[in-house]
C-alpha cells in the first residue's frame, strides 16, 4: 500500500515540476517566472522526495526528508532575494501588471 501512495506522490510531483517548467518558459517577466519556479517546482520536488521517502524507507527516507526540508527553506528565500534584487536593479514588471506593492511601500517610506 505504501508503494502505491509513494508512486502517486512521485507522479503528482513530476506533474507539478512540469507545470513549473512550462511556467518558466511561458510567463512574461522575471517576477511571474519566479512565481512558477517557487511554488510549482518547490511543491513538486517536495512531493517527489516525500514519495521517495514513503516508497524507499530506511536511510533513504531520512535523506529525502532532510532534502525536502532544505528545499522548503531555501527555495522561497532565494526567490525572494532574486525578486528584490531584480526590483532594486530596475528590472521592469510586465506591461500588463496591475500593481507593484514593493514600489508603493518604498515610495511611502520616502
N, CA, C and O atoms as a printed pandas DataFrame, in Angstrom:
     atom_number atom_name residue_name chain_id  residue_number  x_coord  y_coord  z_coord
0              1         N          UNK        A               1    0.817   -1.205    0.000
1              2        CA          UNK        A               1    0.000    0.000    0.000
2              3         C          UNK        A               1    0.857    1.264    0.000
3              4         O          UNK        A               1    0.545    2.242   -0.679
4              5         N          UNK        A               2    1.955    1.226    0.781
5              6        CA          UNK        A               2    2.810    2.418    0.821
6              7         C          UNK        A               2    3.495    2.655   -0.526
7              8         O          UNK        A               2    3.794    3.797   -0.874
8              9         N          UNK        A               3    3.746    1.588   -1.283
9             10        CA          UNK        A               3    4.324    1.762   -2.613
10            11         C          UNK        A               3    3.375    2.517   -3.532
11            12         O          UNK        A               3    3.804    3.379   -4.299
12            13         N          UNK        A               4    2.097    2.200   -3.459
13            14        CA          UNK        A               4    1.106    2.879   -4.302
14            15         C          UNK        A               4    1.031    4.363   -3.939
15            16         O          UNK        A               4    1.020    5.223   -4.819
16            17         N          UNK        A               5    0.981    4.655   -2.647
17            18        CA          UNK        A               5    0.933    6.054   -2.202
18            19         C          UNK        A               5    2.199    6.784   -2.624
19            20         O          UNK        A               5    2.141    7.930   -3.070
20            21         N          UNK        A               6    3.345    6.120   -2.482
21            22        CA          UNK        A               6    4.608    6.736   -2.889
22            23         C          UNK        A               6    4.654    7.029   -4.370
23            24         O          UNK        A               6    5.104    8.100   -4.776
24            25         N          UNK        A               7    4.192    6.087   -5.191
25            26        CA          UNK        A               7    4.194    6.310   -6.640
26            27         C          UNK        A               7    3.199    7.397   -7.051
27            28         O          UNK        A               7    3.451    8.138   -8.001
28            29         N          UNK        A               8    2.081    7.497   -6.349
29            30        CA          UNK        A               8    1.127    8.586   -6.622
30            31         C          UNK        A               8    1.766    9.933   -6.288
31            32         O          UNK        A               8    1.645   10.883   -7.061
32            33         N          UNK        A               9    2.446   10.023   -5.139
33            34        CA          UNK        A               9    3.121   11.265   -4.767
34            35         C          UNK        A               9    4.216   11.629   -5.773
35            36         O          UNK        A               9    4.372   12.797   -6.130
36            37         N          UNK        A              10    4.963   10.641   -6.220
37            38        CA          UNK        A              10    6.011   10.891   -7.204
38            39         C          UNK        A              10    5.407   11.385   -8.520
39            40         O          UNK        A              10    5.934   12.311   -9.136
40            41         N          UNK        A              11    4.308   10.772   -8.949
41            42        CA          UNK        A              11    3.652   11.193  -10.192
42            43         C          UNK        A              11    3.122   12.616  -10.093
43            44         O          UNK        A              11    3.303   13.415  -11.012
44            45         N          UNK        A              12    2.476   12.929   -8.994
45            46        CA          UNK        A              12    1.952   14.288   -8.806
46            47         C          UNK        A              12    3.107   15.292   -8.724
47            48         O          UNK        A              12    3.001   16.401   -9.249
48            49         N          UNK        A              13    4.201   14.911   -8.071
49            50        CA          UNK        A              13    5.376   15.775   -8.008
50            51         C          UNK        A              13    5.964   16.051   -9.378
51            52         O          UNK        A              13    6.354   17.179   -9.680
52            53         N          UNK        A              14    6.026   15.006  -10.213
53            54        CA          UNK        A              14    6.522   15.200  -11.578
54            55         C          UNK        A              14    5.612   16.145  -12.350
55            56         O          UNK        A              14    6.097   16.995  -13.097
56            57         N          UNK        A              15    4.302   16.009  -12.180
57            58        CA          UNK        A              15    3.366   16.907  -12.874
58            59         C          UNK        A              15    3.549   18.353  -12.428
59            60         O          UNK        A              15    3.547   19.261  -13.259
60            61         N          UNK        A              16    3.707   18.573  -11.131
61            62        CA          UNK        A              16    3.935   19.935  -10.648
62            63         C          UNK        A              16    5.235   20.498  -11.207
63            64         O          UNK        A              16    5.289   21.671  -11.579
64            65         N          UNK        A              17    6.281   19.682  -11.272
65            66        CA          UNK        A              17    7.544   20.155  -11.845
66            67         C          UNK        A              17    7.397   20.497  -13.315
67            68         O          UNK        A              17    7.974   21.479  -13.782
68            69         N          UNK        A              18    6.636   19.705  -14.049
69            70        CA          UNK        A              18    6.406   20.002  -15.467
70            71         C          UNK        A              18    5.650   21.321  -15.616
71            72         O          UNK        A              18    6.005   22.151  -16.453
72            73         N          UNK        A              19    4.605   21.515  -14.804
73            74        CA          UNK        A              19    3.849   22.770  -14.874
74            75         C          UNK        A              19    4.732   23.961  -14.504
75            76         O          UNK        A              19    4.623   25.024  -15.116
76            77         N          UNK        A              20    5.598   23.795  -13.519
77            78        CA          UNK        A              20    6.514   24.868  -13.145
78            79         C          UNK        A              20    7.488   25.202  -14.262
79            80         O          UNK        A              20    7.787   26.372  -14.500
80            81         N          UNK        A              21    7.983   24.181  -14.948
81            82        CA          UNK        A              21    8.901   24.415  -16.078
82            83         C          UNK        A              21    8.182   25.091  -17.240
83            84         O          UNK        A              21    8.756   25.952  -17.906
84            85         N          UNK        A              22    6.958   24.716  -17.484
85            86        CA          UNK        A              22    6.173   25.385  -18.528
86            87         C          UNK        A              22    5.967   26.852  -18.154
87            88         O          UNK        A              22    6.039   27.730  -19.014
88            89         N          UNK        A              23    5.714   27.116  -16.886
89            90        CA          UNK        A              23    5.566   28.494  -16.425
90            91         C          UNK        A              23    6.835   29.299  -16.600
91            92         O          UNK        A              23    6.780   30.484  -16.930
92            93         N          UNK        A              24    7.987   28.664  -16.382
93            94        CA          UNK        A              24    9.255   29.363  -16.587
94            95         C          UNK        A              24    9.443   29.786  -18.033
95            96         O          UNK        A              24   10.038   30.828  -18.311
96            97         N          UNK        A              25    8.943   28.987  -18.938
97            98        CA          UNK        A              25    9.098   29.302  -20.361
98            99         C          UNK        A              25    8.033   30.285  -20.832
99           100         O          UNK        A              25    8.322   31.164  -21.644
100          101         N          UNK        A              26    6.816   30.150  -20.339
101          102        CA          UNK        A              26    5.689   30.903  -20.886
102          103         C          UNK        A              26    5.441   32.259  -20.236
103          104         O          UNK        A              26    4.922   33.159  -20.896
104          105         N          UNK        A              27    5.791   32.433  -18.977
105          106        CA          UNK        A              27    5.463   33.680  -18.299
106          107         C          UNK        A              27    6.335   34.825  -18.806
107          108         O          UNK        A              27    7.471   34.599  -19.221
108          109         N          UNK        A              28    5.806   36.075  -18.775
109          110        CA          UNK        A              28    6.444   37.183  -19.485
110          111         C          UNK        A              28    7.625   37.857  -18.786
111          112         O          UNK        A              28    8.499   38.392  -19.468
112          113         N          UNK        A              29    7.683   37.851  -17.459
113          114        CA          UNK        A              29    8.780   38.576  -16.811
114          115         C          UNK        A              29    9.364   37.763  -15.669
115          116         O          UNK        A              29    8.861   36.696  -15.319
116          117         N          UNK        A              30   10.435   38.290  -15.100
117          118        CA          UNK        A              30   11.168   37.548  -14.077
118          119         C          UNK        A              30   10.313   37.299  -12.841
119          120         O          UNK        A              30   10.473   36.270  -12.185
120          121         N          UNK        A              31    9.430   38.197  -12.517
121          122        CA          UNK        A              31    8.632   38.065  -11.305
122          123         C          UNK        A              31    7.588   36.949  -11.449
123          124         O          UNK        A              31    7.378   36.165  -10.523
124          125         N          UNK        A              32    6.949   36.887  -12.598
125          126        CA          UNK        A              32    5.993   35.798  -12.842
126          127         C          UNK        A              32    6.711   34.460  -12.951
127          128         O          UNK        A              32    6.188   33.436  -12.511
128          129         N          UNK        A              33    7.888   34.464  -13.526
129          130        CA          UNK        A              33    8.653   33.223  -13.640
130          131         C          UNK        A              33    9.091   32.730  -12.270
131          132         O          UNK        A              33    9.096   31.526  -12.013
132          133         N          UNK        A              34    9.454   33.646  -11.401
133          134        CA          UNK        A              34    9.800   33.249  -10.038
134          135         C          UNK        A              34    8.605   32.644   -9.314
135          136         O          UNK        A              34    8.760   31.724   -8.511
136          137         N          UNK        A              35    7.426   33.155   -9.596
137          138        CA          UNK        A              35    6.208   32.591   -9.020
138          139         C          UNK        A              35    6.058   31.127   -9.411
139          140         O          UNK        A              35    5.783   30.277   -8.565
140          141         N          UNK        A              36    6.237   30.838  -10.691
141          142        CA          UNK        A              36    6.121   29.461  -11.167
142          143         C          UNK        A              36    7.213   28.590  -10.563
143          144         O          UNK        A              36    6.957   27.475  -10.109
144          145         N          UNK        A              37    8.425   29.111  -10.564
145          146        CA          UNK        A              37    9.537   28.317  -10.061
146          147         C          UNK        A              37    9.404   28.053   -8.570
147          148         O          UNK        A              37    9.649   26.939   -8.108
148          149         N          UNK        A              38    9.022   29.059   -7.832
149          150        CA          UNK        A              38    8.965   28.897   -6.387
150          151         C          UNK        A              38    7.829   27.983   -5.957
151          152         O          UNK        A              38    8.044   27.048   -5.184
152          153         N          UNK        A              39    6.646   28.236   -6.438
153          154        CA          UNK        A              39    5.506   27.469   -5.944
154          155         C          UNK        A              39    5.426   26.073   -6.550
155          156         O          UNK        A              39    5.404   25.078   -5.826
156          157         N          UNK        A              40    5.383   26.003   -7.865
157          158        CA          UNK        A              40    5.191   24.697   -8.515
158          159         C          UNK        A              40    6.375   23.772   -8.327
159          160         O          UNK        A              40    6.212   22.615   -7.941
160          161         N          UNK        A              41    7.557   24.275   -8.597
161          162        CA          UNK        A              41    8.725   23.399   -8.547
162          163         C          UNK        A              41    9.063   23.021   -7.112
163          164         O          UNK        A              41    9.480   21.889   -6.866
164          165         N          UNK        A              42    8.897   23.923   -6.164
165          166        CA          UNK        A              42    9.140   23.566   -4.769
166          167         C          UNK        A              42    8.159   22.495   -4.313
167          168         O          UNK        A              42    8.562   21.493   -3.723
168          169         N          UNK        A              43    6.882   22.699   -4.583
169          170        CA          UNK        A              43    5.892   21.701   -4.189
170          171         C          UNK        A              43    6.132   20.382   -4.910
171          172         O          UNK        A              43    6.041   19.319   -4.296
172          173         N          UNK        A              44    6.436   20.434   -6.195
173          174        CA          UNK        A              44    6.682   19.216   -6.953
174          175         C          UNK        A              44    7.885   18.446   -6.440
175          176         O          UNK        A              44    7.827   17.224   -6.304
176          177         N          UNK        A              45    8.969   19.144   -6.156
177          178        CA          UNK        A              45   10.166   18.477   -5.669
178          179         C          UNK        A              45    9.956   17.903   -4.275
179          180         O          UNK        A              45   10.431   16.806   -3.981
180          181         N          UNK        A              46    9.256   18.627   -3.422
181          182        CA          UNK        A              46    8.978   18.102   -2.083
182          183         C          UNK        A              46    8.073   16.869   -2.174
183          184         O          UNK        A              46    8.271   15.904   -1.435
184          185         N          UNK        A              47    7.097   16.893   -3.061
185          186        CA          UNK        A              47    6.236   15.721   -3.223
186          187         C          UNK        A              47    7.024   14.529   -3.765
187          188         O          UNK        A              47    6.793   13.394   -3.350
188          189         N          UNK        A              48    7.946   14.781   -4.684
189          190        CA          UNK        A              48    8.824   13.715   -5.167
190          191         C          UNK        A              48    9.626   13.111   -4.021
191          192         O          UNK        A              48    9.721   11.890   -3.894
192          193         N          UNK        A              49   10.195   13.964   -3.201
193          194        CA          UNK        A              49   11.015   13.475   -2.096
194          195         C          UNK        A              49   10.189   12.746   -1.053
195          196         O          UNK        A              49   10.644   11.749   -0.492
196          197         N          UNK        A              50    8.993   13.222   -0.784
197          198        CA          UNK        A              50    8.115   12.506    0.154
198          199         C          UNK        A              50    7.714   11.155   -0.431
199          200         O          UNK        A              50    7.649   10.159    0.290
200          201         N          UNK        A              51    7.445   11.118   -1.735
201          202        CA          UNK        A              51    7.134    9.846   -2.382
202          203         C          UNK        A              51    8.294    8.866   -2.296
203          204         O          UNK        A              51    8.085    7.672   -2.082
204          205         N          UNK        A              52    9.512    9.362   -2.463
205          206        CA          UNK        A              52   10.691    8.507   -2.312
206          207         C          UNK        A              52   10.814    8.025   -0.874
207          208         O          UNK        A              52   11.136    6.862   -0.631
208          209         N          UNK        A              53   10.561    8.913    0.077
209          210        CA          UNK        A              53   10.644    8.530    1.487
210          211         C          UNK        A              53    9.621    7.455    1.831
211          212         O          UNK        A              53    9.927    6.515    2.565
212          213         N          UNK        A              54    8.417    7.591    1.306
213          214        CA          UNK        A              54    7.367    6.598    1.586
214          215         C          UNK        A              54    7.702    5.272    0.914
215          216         O          UNK        A              54    7.494    4.207    1.495
216          217         N          UNK        A              55    8.216    5.336   -0.297
217          218        CA          UNK        A              55    8.496    4.117   -1.052
218          219         C          UNK        A              55    9.748    3.397   -0.544
219          220         O          UNK        A              55    9.731    2.181   -0.356
220          221         N          UNK        A              56   10.830    4.142   -0.321
221          222        CA          UNK        A              56   12.117    3.521   -0.003
222          223         C          UNK        A              56   12.231    3.121    1.464
223          224         O          UNK        A              56   12.620    1.994    1.771
224          225         N          UNK        A              57   11.899    4.020    2.353
225          226        CA          UNK        A              57   12.065    3.735    3.771
226          227         C          UNK        A              57   13.523    3.730    4.179
227          228         O          UNK        A              57   14.406    3.864    3.332
228          229         N          UNK        A              58   13.784    3.576    5.468
229          230        CA          UNK        A              58   15.143    3.476    5.984
230          231         C          UNK        A              58   15.947    4.748    5.829
231          232         O          UNK        A              58   15.408    5.852    5.913
232          233         N          UNK        A              59   17.258    4.586    5.598
233          234        CA          UNK        A              59   18.142    5.762    5.476
234          235         C          UNK        A              59   17.794    6.660    4.287
235          236         O          UNK        A              59   17.982    7.874    4.350
236          237         N          UNK        A              60   17.290    6.068    3.214
237          238        CA          UNK        A              60   16.895    6.870    2.054
238          239         C          UNK        A              60   15.747    7.804    2.413
239          240         O          UNK        A              60   15.696    8.933    1.926
240          241         N          UNK        A              61   14.829    7.349    3.253
241          242        CA          UNK        A              61   13.717    8.191    3.686
242          243         C          UNK        A              61   14.213    9.364    4.521
243          244         O          UNK        A              61   13.725   10.484    4.373
244          245         N          UNK        A              62   15.169    9.113    5.389
245          246        CA          UNK        A              62   15.715   10.184    6.216
246          247         C          UNK        A              62   16.405   11.232    5.340
247          248         O          UNK        A              62   16.239   12.432    5.558
248          249         N          UNK        A              63   17.167   10.786    4.362
249          250        CA          UNK        A              63   17.836   11.725    3.462
250          251         C          UNK        A              63   16.828   12.515    2.640
251          252         O          UNK        A              63   17.006   13.713    2.424
252          253         N          UNK        A              64   15.780   11.859    2.185
253          254        CA          UNK        A              64   14.753   12.549    1.398
254          255         C          UNK        A              64   14.041   13.609    2.231
255          256         O          UNK        A              64   13.762   14.700    1.733
256          257         N          UNK        A              65   13.747   13.307    3.476
257          258        CA          UNK        A              65   13.077   14.277    4.349
258          259         C          UNK        A              65   13.997   15.466    4.627
259          260         O          UNK        A              65   13.545   16.611    4.623
260          261         N          UNK        A              66   15.275   15.206    4.865
261          262        CA          UNK        A              66   16.229   16.301    5.091
262          263         C          UNK        A              66   16.325   17.187    3.850
263          264         O          UNK        A              66   16.352   18.412    3.966
264          265         N          UNK        A              67   16.376   16.583    2.678
265          266        CA          UNK        A              67   16.423   17.356    1.429
266          267         C          UNK        A              67   15.141   18.163    1.234
267          268         O          UNK        A              67   15.197   19.308    0.785
268          269         N          UNK        A              68   13.995   17.587    1.563
269          270        CA          UNK        A              68   12.716   18.294    1.427
270          271         C          UNK        A              68   12.672   19.519    2.339
271          272         O          UNK        A              68   12.225   20.589    1.927
272          273         N          UNK        A              69   13.132   19.361    3.563
273          274        CA          UNK        A              69   13.163   20.497    4.491
274          275         C          UNK        A              69   14.099   21.578    3.968
275          276         O          UNK        A              69   13.777   22.765    4.029
276          277         N          UNK        A              70   15.250   21.173    3.458
277          278        CA          UNK        A              70   16.208   22.128    2.896
278          279         C          UNK        A              70   15.591   22.905    1.742
279          280         O          UNK        A              70   15.753   24.123    1.659
280          281         N          UNK        A              71   14.892   22.221    0.857
281          282        CA          UNK        A              71   14.270   22.874   -0.292
282          283         C          UNK        A              71   13.142   23.802    0.156
283          284         O          UNK        A              71   12.982   24.892   -0.394
284          285         N          UNK        A              72   12.367   23.381    1.144
285          286        CA          UNK        A              72   11.283   24.228    1.649
286          287         C          UNK        A              72   11.803   25.528    2.256
287          288         O          UNK        A              72   11.115   26.548    2.209
288          289         N          UNK        A              73   12.996   25.505    2.820
289          290        CA          UNK        A              73   13.555   26.707    3.427
290          291         C          UNK        A              73   14.274   27.576    2.390
291          292         O          UNK        A              73   14.101   28.794    2.376
292          293         N          UNK        A              74   15.074   26.955    1.527
293          294        CA          UNK        A              74   15.944   27.741    0.661
294          295         C          UNK        A              74   15.275   28.262   -0.605
295          296         O          UNK        A              74   15.620   29.349   -1.067
296          297         N          UNK        A              75   14.346   27.538   -1.171
297          298        CA          UNK        A              75   13.752   27.950   -2.440
298          299         C          UNK        A              75   12.963   29.255   -2.323
299          300         O          UNK        A              75   13.197   30.161   -3.124
300          301         N          UNK        A              76   12.050   29.397   -1.376
301          302        CA          UNK        A              76   11.348   30.689   -1.263
302          303         C          UNK        A              76   12.279   31.834   -0.861
303          304         O          UNK        A              76   12.086   32.972   -1.291
304          305         N          UNK        A              77   13.281   31.537   -0.042
305          306        CA          UNK        A              77   14.228   32.569    0.366
306          307         C          UNK        A              77   15.027   33.067   -0.833
307          308         O          UNK        A              77   15.211   34.272   -1.004
308          309         N          UNK        A              78   15.496   32.152   -1.652
309          310        CA          UNK        A              78   16.257   32.533   -2.844
310          311         C          UNK        A              78   15.375   33.300   -3.828
311          312         O          UNK        A              78   15.825   34.282   -4.418
312          313         N          UNK        A              79   14.143   32.872   -4.013
313          314        CA          UNK        A              79   13.242   33.576   -4.928
314          315         C          UNK        A              79   12.971   34.993   -4.444
315          316         O          UNK        A              79   12.907   35.923   -5.248
316          317         N          UNK        A              80   12.814   35.162   -3.146
317          318        CA          UNK        A              80   12.599   36.500   -2.592
318          319         C          UNK        A              80   13.822   37.379   -2.841
319          320         O          UNK        A              80   13.690   38.539   -3.231
320          321         N          UNK        A              81   15.011   36.825   -2.615
321          322        CA          UNK        A              81   16.239   37.596   -2.831
322          323         C          UNK        A              81   16.400   37.976   -4.301
323          324         O          UNK        A              81   16.800   39.098   -4.612
324          325         N          UNK        A              82   16.092   37.055   -5.199
325          326        CA          UNK        A              82   16.195   37.350   -6.639
326          327         C          UNK        A              82   15.188   38.422   -7.040
327          328         O          UNK        A              82   15.528   39.338   -7.789
328          329         N          UNK        A              83   13.962   38.320   -6.552
329          330        CA          UNK        A              83   12.935   39.305   -6.898
330          331         C          UNK        A              83   13.286   40.687   -6.350
331          332         O          UNK        A              83   13.133   41.691   -7.046
332          333         N          UNK        A              84   13.751   40.737   -5.118
333          334        CA          UNK        A              84   14.103   42.033   -4.540
334          335         C          UNK        A              84   15.307   42.638   -5.259
335          336         O          UNK        A              84   15.337   43.840   -5.520
336          337         N          UNK        A              85   16.300   41.805   -5.577
337          338        CA          UNK        A              85   17.457   42.290   -6.327
338          339         C          UNK        A              85   17.078   42.767   -7.714
339          340         O          UNK        A              85   17.604   43.772   -8.194
340          341         N          UNK        A              86   16.173   42.057   -8.357
341          342        CA          UNK        A              86   15.707   42.469   -9.684
342          343         C          UNK        A              86   14.989   43.806   -9.612
343          344         O          UNK        A              86   15.192   44.677  -10.458
344          345         N          UNK        A              87   14.159   43.962   -8.610
345          346        CA          UNK        A              87   13.402   45.211   -8.470
346          347         C          UNK        A              87   14.332   46.378   -8.167
347          348         O          UNK        A              87   14.169   47.465   -8.722
348          349         N          UNK        A              88   15.291   46.160   -7.301
349          350        CA          UNK        A              88   16.225   47.230   -6.944
350          351         C          UNK        A              88   17.103   47.614   -8.133
351          352         O          UNK        A              88   17.434   48.786   -8.312
352          353         N          UNK        A              89   17.479   46.621   -8.945
353          354        CA          UNK        A              89   18.341   46.921  -10.098
354          355         C          UNK        A              89   17.569   47.481  -11.285
355          356         O          UNK        A              89   18.167   47.817  -12.308
356          357         N          UNK        A              90   16.253   47.586  -11.163
357          358        CA          UNK        A              90   15.470   48.276  -12.185
358          359         C          UNK        A              90   14.801   47.395  -13.216
359          360         O          UNK        A              90   14.351   47.895  -14.247
360          361         N          UNK        A              91   14.722   46.111  -12.973
361          362        CA          UNK        A              91   14.019   45.229  -13.910
362          363         C          UNK        A              91   12.531   45.560  -13.834
363          364         O          UNK        A              91   11.925   45.502  -12.764
364          365         N          UNK        A              92   11.962   45.903  -14.964
365          366        CA          UNK        A              92   10.567   46.336  -15.033
366          367         C          UNK        A              92    9.606   45.170  -14.931
367          368         O          UNK        A              92    9.914   44.050  -15.336
368          369         N          UNK        A              93    8.442   45.452  -14.386
369          370        CA          UNK        A              93    7.349   44.492  -14.402
370          371         C          UNK        A              93    6.794   44.407  -15.818
371          372         O          UNK        A              93    7.055   45.264  -16.662
372          373         N          UNK        A              94    6.037   43.373  -16.047
373          374        CA          UNK        A              94    5.350   43.193  -17.326
374          375         C          UNK        A              94    4.413   44.374  -17.536
375          376         O          UNK        A              94    3.869   44.909  -16.571
376          377         N          UNK        A              95    4.216   44.791  -18.793
377          378        CA          UNK        A              95    3.392   45.964  -19.098
378          379         C          UNK        A              95    1.969   45.838  -18.571
379          380         O          UNK        A              95    1.362   46.839  -18.191
380          381         N          UNK        A              96    1.435   44.641  -18.542
381          382        CA          UNK        A              96    0.055   44.438  -18.108
382          383         C          UNK        A              96   -0.069   44.117  -16.626
383          384         O          UNK        A              96   -1.142   43.712  -16.178
384          385         N          UNK        A              97    1.000   44.287  -15.854
385          386        CA          UNK        A              97    0.926   44.088  -14.407
386          387         C          UNK        A              97    0.043   45.159  -13.805
387          388         O          UNK        A              97    0.069   46.311  -14.238
388          389         N          UNK        A              98   -0.725   44.789  -12.824
389          390        CA          UNK        A              98   -1.721   45.692  -12.266
390          391         C          UNK        A              98   -1.157   46.553  -11.138
391          392         O          UNK        A              98   -1.445   47.748  -11.073
392          393         N          UNK        A              99   -0.364   45.966  -10.256
393          394        CA          UNK        A              99    0.086   46.705   -9.085
394          395         C          UNK        A              99    1.517   46.294   -8.738
395          396         O          UNK        A              99    1.936   45.165   -8.992
396          397         N          UNK        A             100    2.249   47.230   -8.157
397          398        CA          UNK        A             100    3.604   46.985   -7.682
398          399         C          UNK        A             100    3.658   47.381   -6.209
399          400         O          UNK        A             100    3.965   48.527   -5.882
400          401         N          UNK        A             101    3.366   46.449   -5.341
401          402        CA          UNK        A             101    3.287   46.736   -3.905
402          403         C          UNK        A             101    4.636   47.146   -3.328
403          404         O          UNK        A             101    4.697   48.002   -2.445
404          405         N          UNK        A             102    5.703   46.553   -3.812
405          406        CA          UNK        A             102    7.017   46.905   -3.279
406          407         C          UNK        A             102    7.356   48.363   -3.592
407          408         O          UNK        A             102    7.871   49.075   -2.730
408          409         N          UNK        A             103    7.074   48.811   -4.808
409          410        CA          UNK        A             103    7.334   50.205   -5.167
410          411         C          UNK        A             103    6.461   51.149   -4.331
411          412         O          UNK        A             103    6.915   52.215   -3.913
412          413         N          UNK        A             104    5.220   50.754   -4.093
413          414        CA          UNK        A             104    4.342   51.582   -3.255
414          415         C          UNK        A             104    4.879   51.675   -1.833
415          416         O          UNK        A             104    4.816   52.736   -1.211
416          417         N          UNK        A             105    5.405   50.576   -1.320
417          418        CA          UNK        A             105    5.948   50.577    0.037
418          419         C          UNK        A             105    7.198   51.440    0.124
419          420         O          UNK        A             105    7.367   52.196    1.081
420          421         N          UNK        A             106    8.076   51.330   -0.870
421          422        CA          UNK        A             106    9.298   52.127   -0.881
422          423         C          UNK        A             106    8.967   53.608   -1.053
423          424         O          UNK        A             106    9.578   54.450   -0.395
424          425         N          UNK        A             107    8.006   53.944   -1.926
425          426        CA          UNK        A             107    7.626   55.336   -2.125
426          427         C          UNK        A             107    6.974   55.912   -0.873
427          428         O          UNK        A             107    7.130   57.098   -0.586
428          429         N          UNK        A             108    6.255   55.096   -0.134
429          430        CA          UNK        A             108    5.594   55.563    1.071
430          431         C          UNK        A             108    6.557   55.891    2.193
431          432         O          UNK        A             108    6.234   56.703    3.060
432          433         N          UNK        A             109    7.748   55.271    2.198
433          434        CA          UNK        A             109    8.733   55.498    3.251
434          435         C          UNK        A             109    9.540   56.762    3.026
435          436         O          UNK        A             109   10.111   57.311    3.968
436          437         N          UNK        A             110    9.593   57.228    1.793
437          438        CA          UNK        A             110   10.408   58.424    1.486
438          439         C          UNK        A             110    9.800   59.687    2.002
439          440         O          UNK        A             110   10.367   60.764    1.821
